[in-house]
């Protein structure tokens, strides 16, 4: 890896993250919260000065005119370091509101990775504070690197490596030949859906500020809300169903959404194999949980269906907000929800988790292996949407899932030992790694707070959130000796 290229790219990203951190300042001024300017101004200056210093003082960094020939290993490094720096710069404002560094970093990383787990024990904070919490999720939903690729000419060509490094999926899917145009198209869809949700929530009776914050969190599959009781605090089934729709939409592929909009053909959704499986699994689990709530928890039929669909969609898309305190539900319903935590949303969506495409390919691969046992000489291709999936891609998916469960198990073991609670260990590890947010129990449940967890547990979950958001691969390459070959 070339040190000057790394310094140039990371420095540029730090400068623009610093500029983004200034976004809550107008909100503070509008609500006459002038003393809330300093937290964000401080973070912005640290980012801008730090980025400028990297590009200025690292040898030959300033002489790199463009980074169009950036290597894959360099792109992985830039993306991973950028997300860590994004988390640190996002955490600085929280420290001005009385949170210690670890709690600030936990809250910030939970925001940028769209996890939605919180350490807040009260909500007596200013508007700028809550705006920043939700904005970090909205920026992290599609990815800060994808945003910069869309708006910065410096990343017009080099952005390809970083685009797929930020959210490595089963395939390198794109909708235009130029990756910058793909990034721009994704952000247009993302922004348009956010505005539409804001309008609908406002019309449904939600205060405008809350509508903005909740829309930022919903489209990002994040979950932060300015209401201490999350979406349950608005006591409106109309609001619940509006958010159900947008959460589900956030869990669908934005690339598929773009094609539907451009071709004006909604039926394209149902020609996509991943979307059909996604829809089917959501409906099956939602109706199963609704049945349990109706029979065992004595919910009305409408409330059972609403709660079932809301909680399944918020978990599988890794949004993580809540219309009900599912920690109080029947044990059977909780077991079903725990299973949903491993489902994941669609590829190229704002949601987290393993992703539906990977599960589809895993089960097709297992079926193919059974057929090969019966017919050893048969040539069996694994296809998705009638396209043959290369064997190398299938192998990478199995490796991904293998490491996913290893990392989950390590996190669960560490948190369980520290907290002396298996429920907190299991749910804490998967909610962090899957960027889901709430777990089970009083402490980590949807109405709880992670603030009382041990510092070690918080640190593990903070790392796991970043690992899950970057889909493991950039994290794993850090353990390769060859990766650390630095050149001037």
C-alpha positions in Angstrom: 0.0 0.0 0.0 1.2 3.5 -0.8 1.2 5.8 2.2 0.8 9.0 0.1 -2.3 7.6 -1.6 -3.8 6.6 1.8 -3.1 10.0 3.4 -4.5 11.8 0.4 -7.8 9.8 0.3 -8.3 9.7 4.1 -7.4 13.3 4.5 -10.0 14.3 1.8 -12.7 12.2 3.5 -11.9 13.7 6.9 -12.3 17.2 5.5 -15.7 16.5 4.1 -16.8 14.6 7.2 -15.9 17.7 9.1 -18.1 19.8 6.8 -21.0 17.3 7.3 -20.7 17.6 11.1 -21.8 21.2 10.8 -25.3 20.2 9.6 -26.9 20.4 13.1 -25.7 24.0 13.5 -28.6 25.6 11.5 -31.0 23.4 13.5 -29.5 24.7 16.8 -29.8 28.3 15.5 -33.4 27.8 14.4 -34.5 26.5 17.8 -32.4 29.2 19.6 -29.9 26.6 21.0 -26.9 28.8 20.4 -24.8 26.9 23.0 -25.2 23.7 20.9 -23.0 25.2 18.1 -19.7 24.6 20.0 -20.0 20.7 20.1 -20.4 20.5 16.3 -18.0 23.3 15.4 -15.3 21.6 17.5 -15.8 18.3 15.8 -15.9 19.9 12.4 -12.6 21.8 13.0 -10.9 18.6 14.2 -12.0 16.8 11.1 -11.0 19.6 8.7 -7.7 20.4 10.3 -6.8 16.7 10.7 -7.6 16.0 7.1 -5.7 19.0 5.8 -2.7 18.0 8.0 -2.7 14.5 6.6 -2.6 15.7 3.0 -0.1 18.5 3.8 2.5 16.8 6.0 2.6 13.1 4.9 5.4 12.9 2.3 4.2 13.2 -1.3 0.5 13.1 -0.3 -0.1 16.6 -1.6 1.5 15.6 -4.9 -1.1 12.9 -5.7 -3.2 14.7 -8.3 -5.9 11.9 -8.4 -6.4 8.5 -6.9 -7.9 6.8 -9.9 -5.4 3.9 -9.8 -6.0 3.1 -6.1 -5.6 -0.6 -5.4 -8.2 -2.9 -3.8 -6.2 -3.3 -0.6 -5.8 0.5 -0.4 -9.5 1.0 -0.9 -10.3 -1.5 1.8 -8.0 0.3 4.2 -9.3 3.7 3.3 -12.9 2.6 3.8 -12.3 0.9 7.1 -10.3 3.8 8.6 -12.8 6.3 7.3 -15.6 4.6 9.1 -13.6 4.5 12.3 -12.8 8.3 11.9 -16.4 9.0 11.1 -17.4 7.3 14.3 -14.9 9.3 16.4 -15.8 12.6 14.8 -19.5 11.8 15.3 -18.9 11.0 18.9 -17.2 14.3 19.8 -20.4 16.4 20.0 -22.0 13.9 22.4 -19.2 14.5 24.9 -20.3 18.1 25.2 -23.7 16.8 26.4 -22.2 15.0 29.4 -21.5 11.5 27.9 -18.1 9.9 28.5 -16.0 8.9 25.6 -16.9 5.3 25.4 -20.7 6.0 25.7 -20.3 8.8 23.1 -18.4 6.4 20.7 -21.0 3.7 21.3 -23.9 6.1 20.5 -22.0 7.5 17.5 -21.1 4.1 16.0 -24.6 2.8 16.6 -25.8 5.8 14.6 -23.4 5.6 11.6 -23.8 1.8 11.3 -27.6 2.2 11.5 -27.7 -0.1 14.5 -29.9 2.0 16.7 -28.8 0.6 20.1 -28.6 3.5 22.6 -27.0 4.2 25.9 -29.3 7.2 26.6 -31.1 6.9 29.9 -33.1 10.1 29.4 -34.2 12.3 26.5 -33.7 15.8 28.0 -31.5 16.9 25.2 -31.6 19.7 22.6 -33.1 19.4 19.1 -29.6 19.6 17.5 -28.6 16.5 19.5 -31.5 14.4 18.3 -31.1 15.8 14.7 -27.5 14.7 14.7 -28.4 11.2 16.0 -30.8 10.6 13.2 -28.6 12.3 10.5 -25.7 10.0 11.3 -28.0 7.1 10.6 -29.2 8.6 7.3 -25.7 9.2 6.2 -24.6 5.7 7.2 -27.6 4.1 5.6 -26.2 4.2 2.1 -22.7 5.0 3.2 -20.6 8.1 3.7 -18.2 6.9 1.0 -21.0 6.3 -1.5 -22.1 9.9 -0.8 -18.7 11.3 -1.5 -18.4 9.3 -4.6 -21.6 10.8 -5.8 -20.6 14.5 -5.1 -16.8 14.6 -5.3 -15.0 14.6 -8.7 -11.8 13.2 -7.0 -13.6 9.9 -6.6 -15.1 9.8 -10.0 -13.0 6.8 -11.1 -11.3 5.6 -8.0 -14.7 5.3 -6.3 -15.3 2.0 -7.9 -12.9 0.2 -5.6 -14.2 2.0 -2.5 -17.9 1.6 -3.5 -17.7 -2.2 -3.3 -15.3 -2.1 -0.4 -17.8 -0.1 1.7 -20.6 -2.6 1.2 -19.2 -5.8 -0.3 -22.1 -8.0 -1.4 -22.5 -11.3 -3.2 -22.1 -9.6 -6.6 -20.8 -6.2 -7.7 -24.2 -5.0 -8.9 -24.5 -1.5 -10.4 -27.1 0.3 -12.5 -24.9 2.5 -14.8 -21.5 1.9 -16.4 -20.0 4.7 -14.3 -19.9 4.0 -10.6 -20.3 7.7 -9.8 -23.6 7.8 -11.7 -24.7 4.7 -9.8 -23.9 6.3 -6.5 -25.8 9.5 -7.6 -28.9 7.4 -8.7 -29.0 5.6 -5.3 -28.9 8.8 -3.4 -31.7 10.3 -5.5 -33.9 7.3 -4.7 -32.9 7.5 -1.1 -33.5 11.2 -0.8 -36.9 11.1 -2.6 -38.2 8.3 -0.4 -37.1 10.2 2.7 -38.9 13.3 1.7 -42.1 11.3 0.9 -42.0 9.7 4.4 -41.5 13.1 6.1 -44.6 14.4 4.3 -46.8 11.3 5.1 -45.7 11.2 8.8 -46.5 14.9 9.1 -49.9 14.4 7.5 -50.5 11.5 10.0 -50.1 13.9 12.9 -46.4 13.5 13.8 -44.6 16.8 14.7 -42.4 18.0 11.8 -39.2 17.7 13.7 -40.0 14.2 14.8 -41.1 13.3 11.2 -37.7 14.4 9.9 -35.7 12.5 12.5 -37.8 9.3 12.2 -37.7 9.4 8.4 -33.9 9.7 8.5 -33.8 6.7 10.8 -36.4 4.7 8.9 -35.0 5.0 5.4 -31.5 4.2 6.8 -32.9 1.1 8.6 -31.5 2.8 11.7 -34.1 3.1 14.5 -33.1 6.1 16.5 -36.1 8.3 17.5 -36.4 11.5 19.4 -39.3 9.9 21.3 -38.1 8.1 24.5 -40.7 5.3 23.7 -39.7 5.0 20.1 -42.6 4.8 17.6 -44.8 3.3 20.4 -44.8 6.8 21.9 -46.9 8.2 19.1 -49.8 5.9 19.8 -51.0 5.8 16.2 -51.5 2.7 14.0 -51.5 5.0 10.9 -48.0 6.1 11.8 -47.1 2.5 12.5 -48.2 1.3 9.0 -46.5 4.3 7.3 -43.2 3.3 9.0 -43.9 -0.4 8.3 -44.0 0.4 4.5 -40.9 2.5 4.5 -38.9 0.1 6.7 -39.8 -2.7 4.3 -38.8 -0.5 1.3 -35.5 0.4 3.0 -34.8 -3.4 3.2 -35.3 -3.9 -0.5 -32.5 -3.3 -3.0 -32.2 0.4 -4.0 -30.8 -0.7 -7.3 -34.0 -2.7 -7.9 -36.0 0.3 -6.8 -34.2 2.5 -9.3 -34.9 0.1 -12.1 -38.6 0.0 -11.1 -38.8 3.8 -11.1 -36.9 4.3 -14.4 -38.8 1.7 -16.3 -42.1 2.5 -14.5 -42.9 -1.1 -14.0 -43.7 -2.3 -10.4 -43.9 -5.8 -11.7 -40.1 -5.9 -11.9 -40.1 -6.3 -8.1 -41.8 -9.7 -8.5 -39.4 -10.9 -11.2 -36.6 -10.5 -8.8 -35.9 -13.7 -6.9 -34.3 -12.0 -3.8 -37.3 -9.6 -3.4 -39.8 -12.5 -3.7 -38.0 -14.5 -1.0 -37.7 -11.3 1.2 -41.4 -10.7 0.9 -42.3 -14.3 1.5 -40.2 -14.7 4.6 -41.5 -11.4 6.1 -45.1 -12.4 5.6 -44.6 -15.9 7.0 -42.8 -14.8 10.2 -45.1 -11.8 10.6 -48.2 -13.9 10.4 -46.7 -16.6 12.7 -46.0 -14.0 15.4 -49.3 -12.4 14.9 -51.0 -15.8 15.5 -49.0 -16.2 18.7 -49.9 -12.7 19.9 -53.6 -13.3 19.1 -53.8 -16.6 20.8 -51.3 -16.3 23.7 -51.0 -12.6 24.5 -54.7 -11.8 23.8 -54.0 -9.1 21.3 -56.9 -8.1 19.0 -56.6 -9.4 15.5 -55.7 -6.0 14.0 -53.2 -5.3 16.8 -51.6 -8.7 16.4 -51.1 -8.3 12.7 -49.8 -4.8 13.0 -47.4 -5.7 15.8 -46.3 -8.9 14.0 -45.5 -7.1 10.7 -43.9 -4.1 12.5 -41.5 -6.1 14.6 -40.5 -8.6 12.0 -39.8 -5.9 9.4 -37.9 -3.7 11.9 -35.7 -6.7 12.9 -35.1 -8.2 9.5 -34.2 -4.8 8.0 -32.1 -4.1 11.1 -34.1 -0.9 11.7 -34.6 -1.7 15.3 -37.3 0.8 16.5 -40.4 -0.6 18.2 -44.2 -0.2 18.2 -44.5 -2.5 21.2 -42.1 -3.7 23.9 -41.5 -7.2 22.5 -39.4 -8.1 25.5 -42.7 -8.6 27.3 -44.2 -10.9 24.6 -44.8 -14.6 24.8 -41.7 -16.8 24.7 -42.7 -18.4 21.4 -42.9 -15.0 19.8 -39.5 -14.0 21.1 -37.9 -17.2 19.8 -39.4 -16.4 16.3 -38.0 -12.9 16.5 -34.6 -14.2 17.5 -34.6 -16.3 14.3 -35.6 -13.2 12.3 -32.4 -11.5 13.5 -30.4 -13.9 11.3 -32.4 -13.3 8.1 -31.1 -9.9 7.0 -32.5 -7.7 4.2 -31.8 -7.5 0.5 -28.4 -6.8 -1.1 -27.8 -3.1 -2.0 -30.3 -2.0 0.6 -29.9 0.1 3.8 -30.5 -2.9 5.9 -27.9 -5.1 7.7 -27.5 -8.7 8.4 -26.4 -11.6 6.3 -28.6 -10.6 3.3 -31.3 -12.6 1.5 -29.1 -13.3 -1.6 -26.6 -15.1 0.5 -29.2 -17.3 2.1 -30.7 -18.1 -1.3 -27.4 -19.2 -2.7 -26.5 -21.2 0.4 -29.7 -23.3 0.2 -29.3 -23.7 -3.6 -25.8 -24.9 -3.1 -26.9 -27.4 -0.5 -29.6 -28.6 -2.9 -27.0 -28.9 -5.7 -24.7 -31.0 -3.5 -27.5 -33.4 -2.7 -28.3 -33.8 -6.4 -24.6 -34.4 -7.1 -24.7 -37.3 -4.6 -27.5 -38.9 -6.6 -26.1 -37.9 -10.0 -22.3 -37.7 -9.8 -21.8 -36.9 -13.5 -24.5 -34.2 -13.7 -23.5 -30.6 -14.5 -25.5 -28.5 -12.0 -25.3 -24.7 -12.2 -26.4 -22.5 -9.4 -28.5 -19.7 -10.7 -30.2 -16.6 -9.4 -32.6 -14.6 -11.6 -31.7 -17.1 -14.4 -28.0 -16.0 -14.2 -25.3 -18.6 -13.4 -23.5 -17.7 -10.2 -19.7 -18.4 -10.5 -18.4 -21.0 -8.1 -15.9 -18.5 -6.7 -18.8 -16.3 -5.6 -20.6 -19.2 -3.9 -17.4 -20.1 -2.1 -17.0 -16.6 -0.8 -20.5 -16.6 0.5 -19.9 -19.7 2.5 -16.7 -18.2 3.9 -18.6 -15.0 4.8 -21.3 -16.9 6.7 -18.7 -19.1 8.4 -16.9 -16.1 9.7 -20.2 -14.3 10.5 -21.2 -17.0 12.9 -17.7 -17.3 14.4 -17.6 -13.6 15.1 -21.1 -13.8 16.5 -20.2 -16.7 18.8 -17.0 -14.9 20.0 -19.0 -11.7 20.8 -21.7 -13.7 22.5 -19.2 -15.6 24.7 -17.3 -12.4 25.7 -20.5 -10.4 26.6 -22.0 -13.4 28.4 -18.9 -13.9 30.5 -18.7 -10.2 31.3 -22.4 -9.6 32.0 -23.0 -13.1 33.5 -26.2 -13.2 31.4 -26.7 -15.5 28.4 -29.7 -13.6 27.0 -27.7 -10.3 27.0 -24.7 -12.1 25.5 -26.6 -13.8 22.6 -28.9 -10.9 21.8 -26.2 -8.2 22.3 -23.7 -9.9 19.9 -26.2 -10.5 17.1 -27.9 -7.1 17.4 -24.5 -5.4 17.2 -23.1 -7.6 14.4 -26.4 -7.5 12.4 -26.8 -3.8 13.1 -30.2 -4.5 14.5 -30.3 -2.5 17.7 -32.6 -3.8 20.4 -32.2 -7.3 21.9 -34.2 -9.0 24.6 -34.5 -8.4 28.3 -35.0 -5.3 30.4 -31.5 -3.8 29.7 -31.1 -4.5 26.0 -34.8 -4.7 25.1 -36.5 -2.2 22.8 -37.4 0.1 25.7 -34.1 -0.4 27.5 -30.7 1.2 27.5 -27.3 -0.3 27.0 -25.8 2.3 29.4 -25.6 -0.2 32.4 -23.5 -2.7 30.4 -19.9 -3.2 31.4 -17.3 -1.1 29.5 -15.9 -4.3 27.9 -19.3 -5.2 26.6 -19.8 -1.8 25.1 -16.4 -1.9 23.5 -17.0 -5.3 22.0 -20.4 -4.2 20.6 -18.9 -1.0 19.2 -16.4 -3.0 17.2 -19.0 -5.6 16.2 -21.2 -2.8 14.9 -18.5 -1.6 12.6 -17.6 -5.1 11.5 -21.2 -5.8 10.7 -21.7 -2.6 8.7 -18.6 -3.2 6.6 -19.8 -6.8 6.1 -16.7 -8.4 7.7 -14.4 -8.5 4.7 -12.5 -5.2 5.3 -12.2 -6.2 9.0 -10.7 -9.7 8.2 -8.1 -8.4 5.8 -6.6 -6.4 8.7 -5.3 -9.7 10.0 -3.4 -10.5 6.8 0.4 -9.9 7.2 0.7 -8.9 3.5 -1.9 -6.2 4.0 0.4 -4.1 6.1 3.1 -3.7 3.5 3.4 0.1 3.5 5.3 1.9 0.8 6.1 5.6 0.5 
